[in-house]
Amino acid sequence: MLSWTSVLPLLSIALIGVGTAVEVGPLLASIAGLALIGSVLASVHHAEVVAHRVGEPFGTLILAVAVTVIEVALIVSMMLAGGPDKSALPRDTIFSAIMIICNGAVGLCVLVGGLRHREQSFRLEGANAALAALIALATLSLVLPTFTTSSPGASYTPNQLAFAAIASLLLWGVFVFVQTIRHRDYFLPPQGADDETAHAPPPSAKTAWASFALLLLSLVGVIGLAKLLSPTLERAVAAAGAPATVIGIVIALLVLLPETWAAVRAARADRLQTSLNLALGSALASIGLTIPAVALASTLLGMPLQLGLDPKDLVLLVLTFAVGTITLGTGRTNVMQGAVHLVIFAAFVFLAFVP
């Protein structure tokens, strides 16, 4: 008998088809919202099955890359549909993803893990390598365009954009090589850490492949439903008088729901290393894959692209990396660190509505 984790992704795809054929009214939007939540839960379930079969850190990498690839497709499709008005959408989405992951997701994982287990440990080598790469990628993609002088506004020239895209892709590729091959042990749970899934028998190859296919289907459902709801979202943002940057925040929140939920579940099970692999890996993939994709689309299609952050967002980015360096600098976490990150995340959301 099919389980709900198998049926919901199929229903989500069918709902996307209905939404493209008829106008999305309040009833259909409500059903799509519920289906979106169900697809998120189903994707997390199938990601955990695949992760248990292939082991860490490959399982978390699969989920991060799968989500990011579909996120890129969503951003590029919305840029094509919106034209010049969507030139800042990649920047807003990437910046929102960094803030959501590094403050919202990490803060929630550390807080939930600290409340349940008092203190949790992780490998410094892996976390520091990921954070260093993330700081470099964010600076190249979101900070430098504000200060370069070869092009007007917070943008790159075509040559500068090509360099940033190649550098982002190469740096992300080196990180994946280090994470999965060269120094895989840096991203495994520290010695002595309790992993309640370590003694569970891994699923069969057939089950893992089925879950992998359903994972991709679930993620397509998440992104498709998010796109289906985007016009309703834009109208709601306009009606509320909120800035257009809020759209990027909501897109990032929807896209990152599967990874955030999986990371919080891992932290609650005292697997903080898995949580950090998911969170930081997602942030790195978000920049390392999105920037080359939107740069290529911008060059081939002649679309404008605004990447540089404004002063308010630059301050929040610097604060995030400064606090993140302290949080990930000892190899142990508690509720205080989680609370600090969540306060920064709350400030980010508040200032997005009240800039």
Beta strands, then each sheet from edge to edge (+ up, - down):
strand 1: 120-121
strand 2: 332-333
sheet 1: 1+ 2-
end
